[in-house]
Amino acid sequence: MERIKITCTACRNQCEIEVEYEEGEVIEVTGNGCMRGMARAQQTVNELDS
């Protein structure tokens, strides 16, 4: 399992979120202020995986 910290750019809040993932699948997202953060986390993991 891996963990990364990113600044979410999905909305103007720009939350600092922590993403825990394994084999390209997001396990947990913390710190997001809205559901867009969850989508941004998955997008980031997909980019890292490719």
FENDA-V439012 format. One record per run of one state. SS is the DSSP state (~ for helix, > for strand, _ for the rest). FROM is the first residue (numbers start at 1). TO is the last residue. If there is no record, write none. Layout:
# FENDA-V439012
ss:SS from:FROM to:TO
ss:SS from:FROM to:TO
This chain:
# FENDA-V439012
ss:_ from:1 to:1
ss:> from:2 to:7
ss:_ from:8 to:15
ss:> from:16 to:22
ss:_ from:23 to:24
ss:> from:25 to:30
ss:_ from:31 to:35
ss:~ from:36 to:49
ss:_ from:50 to:50
